[in-house]
Amino acid sequence: MASITIRNLDDDIKHRLRVRAAMHGHSMEEEARAILRHAIGEADPPRNLAAAIRARVAPSNRMDLELPVREAMREPSLSGLDGL
């Protein structure tokens, strides 16, 4: 694998990259690789199961659902127990 060094990167861009990486749960290096892959049209590498689950249950993906009101339980029917 090749390596590159980016010189004279604005502090604001570095900060925004750091924030974006944190939002996606990546390191800054992995976020930069993802941005470069996207920029040149290459597909993202397959995600592992743990990363997929983490992304699915992340706080930003939560939805609060309203629970329905529960009704009282019915009394059991004893009609089938007459022969016992």
N, C-alpha and C positions, 0 to 999 in steps of 0.2 A: 504494500500500500504506500502511496505517496503522501507526503506532508507538505503543507504550505504555511507560510508566515504572512500575516497581514500587518503591514506597518502603517503608521499614521492614521489609525482608526479613531474617529471622534469618540470622546468620552460618552456622549449621548447615545451613539449607536451601540457602544459596548454595554451601556446600562440597559438599553431596550432589548438587546440580545439576551442579557442575563435574566430579565423579567420574563421574556417570552419563553426561554428555556425552562424557567421555574414553573410557568403555567402549564407546560407540556410534560413536566416531570423529567426533563432531559438535562444533561450537562450542556454548557455553552458550546462545546465542540460538537456534540451530537445535534444540537439545534442548528448550528451553522451548516453541518453536512446535510440536514433535511432541507434547509433553505436552498442550498446549492443544487441538490437533486431536483427539487421542485422547479427551480429556475431554468434548468436545462432539459426539463421534461422527462426525467427518469422516474420510474415508479419507486415508491417508498419500499424499503425492505419489509419483509413480513414481520409482524409484531408477535411477540411471544404471548402466551396465555396470561401470564401475570400482568403484563402491561395492558392487555385488553380489558381485564377485570378491573384494574386500577382506574382506567379511563372511564369505564362504565359506572363505577360507584363514586367517582370524584364529587365533591360537594357542589361543584357548578352544574352537574348533571342531575341533581336531585329534584324531585317533584313531590310536594306534599299533597297527599290525596285525602279527601274527606271520607271518614269512615261512616258507613251506613249505620243507622240506629238498629240495635238488635232487639228482636221481639222476645217476649218471655217464652220459655220452653213449654211445650204442650205436655199434658199428662200422658203417660204411656197407655196404650190400649190393652186391656186385659181380656178382651173377647176371645182371643186365640188360646188362652190358658185355661178355659173352662174344664177341659177333660183331664187335667192334672190332679 
